[in-house]
Amino acid sequence: MVSGAELVRRCRAGDGAAWEEIVSTYSRRIFNLAYRFTSRADAAEDLTQEVFVRIFRTLDQYEPKQGDLQNWLMRLARNLVIDDYRRRQRTPQDTRSEDLDDHTYHLSSVNLSPQKEIERRELSQQVQAGIDKLPPDLRVCVILRDIEELSYAEIVELLQIPEGTVKSRINRGRIELAKILRRMRVVAMSDV
């Protein structure tokens, strides 16, 4: 496998295949991040495209000594997605959830029976619906910590709020999500 630094070097030199490799390698993860914040496939697709346009324009700023390509790309993606999320919170629009499974970037489960796949899909939709019901400040922190698996320090840096506030929002968000899922009668499957 080619290193991130080598891919970026080749992109800067005009190698279209290197850019395609970057896009194909990271588009699914960036789309999934965008979907968690937008709950809409079309909005997540638009954001994913925006992220890649921004990445392409700033490839000359990538410095391999400061971290690997994936970390750099995801940091750019998170910043853009969170900025978009904040902008939408100021001017709310239709926030209906769509079926993520219809999107081409969606990861399908391997080796699941059709019944288990249907159950997994339904559970995923119910959890996303629960996340959508969280207050915006709690939702952002829960997504960043529990789905994106960022450290507290990374969330503090990204959101520019104190660590105690981050921890409090994550805790309150988890408690609220559990209450929401209980009210929705969502029961986790033990086999998946």
Secondary structure by P-SEA (a helix, b strand, c coil): cccaaaaaaaaaaccaaaaaaaaaacaaaaaaaaaaacccaaaaaaaaaaaaaaaaacccccccccccaaaaaaaaaaaaaaaaaaaaaacccccccccccccccbbbbccccaaaaaaaaaaaaaaaaaaaaccaaaaaaaaacccccccaaaaaaaacccaaaaaaaaaaaaaaaaaaaaaabbbbbccc
